[in-house]
């Protein structure tokens, strides 16, 4: 299964740690999991395209795909909203992609 997970920030927090742990467990079960992070500005987005953000403070490093807008996330079998900030865009995304 192809699964996308929205990450609200790249900072160390309990919620982000849980999301990355879920991503690790899903990968271990054979799923393709991609974590997305909203870069918020064009400058941050350009920087993150040249130097992709990698979260190294977990047991397993996680590469995070930057998106300028949540609507830029490609089609997945499932997309998981991680916070109230991503719930509405993910809901709109599912209306657009099915």
HELIX and SHEET records of a PDB file:
HELIX    1   1 UNK A   14  UNK A   28  1                                  15    
HELIX    2   2 UNK A   42  UNK A   50  1                                   9    
HELIX    3   3 UNK A   70  UNK A   72  5                                   3    
HELIX    4   4 UNK A   84  UNK A   97  1                                  14    
SHEET    1   A 5 UNK A  54  UNK A  55  0                                        
SHEET    2   A 5 UNK A  62  UNK A  67 -1                                        
SHEET    3   A 5 UNK A  32  UNK A  38  1                                        
SHEET    4   A 5 UNK A   2  UNK A   7  1                                        
SHEET    5   A 5 UNK A  78  UNK A  80  1                                        
END                                                                             
